[in-house]
Amino acid sequence: MDLMLKTLKEGLPQLALDLSDEICGRLCDFGRAMVRQNEVMNLTGITEDAPVAKLHLLDSLTVLACADLEGKSIIDVGCGAGFPGVPLAIACPGAKVTLLDSLAKRMNWLETVLPELGVKNAACITARAEEAVATRRESYDYATSRAVARLNILLELTAPYVKVGGAVLAMKGAAAKEELEEAKSAISKLGLKLEEVREFPVDGTAHAVIVLRKVSPTPAKYPRRFAKIKQNPL
């Protein structure tokens, strides 16, 4: 058993996840495809087998430990090289995953590699988050995002996509609680309510998924233009 696959399988019990050998193999196939593509395109600074398994694959799967995605729709806002959206699509074939990013080169690569890996339940959209929502407002059960922006900014980009009753699943690091305090006003204004903060030790560092339930529609004036969001966070 190679190191990426071994590291992945050893980490699953910490997330209370049990994935088949086939699913684990496909997750590692995606990890390796990303590392190969990284030789010609800047996708990640993490290229060794064990760190890829821990910091990309297992980190992405923390979302699956917080929400049952079977039969549900989820949008990964600012997906970058495809994390967490692609591992979620592979690990939960019954989910419908939308990968959203504004960088066409990355999205073109994902559109090429996903069919090669047999990933049929993920669609790619090249657009800015604050613009794509115009035709997808409150259309998803879940929205997730990793390493895009601080929470008070991120929520204005993700909450409008989520149906009432759904949730934003925000992936954060050691500053999760600090960012949550900073985002209290945004949570209230966007129709969200804090449900839980789930912490996961990934490679000795603190990783968390902040679960924010959508309890009322997000006002139509949100999201604003990104320059405005960044200049004056909620």
Secondary structure, 3 states (H helix, E strand, C coil): CCHHHHHHHHHHHHHCCCCCHHHHHHHHHHHHHHHHHCCCCCCCCCCCHHHHHHHHHHHHHCCCCCCCCCCCEEEEECCCCCCCHHHHHHHCCCCEEEEEECCHHHHHHHHHHHHHCCCCCEEEEECCHHHHHHHCCCCEEEEEEECCCCHHHHHHHHHHHEEEEEEEEEEECCCHHHHHHHCHHHHHHCCEEEEEEEEEEECCEEEEEEEEEECCCCCCCCCCCHHHHHHCCC
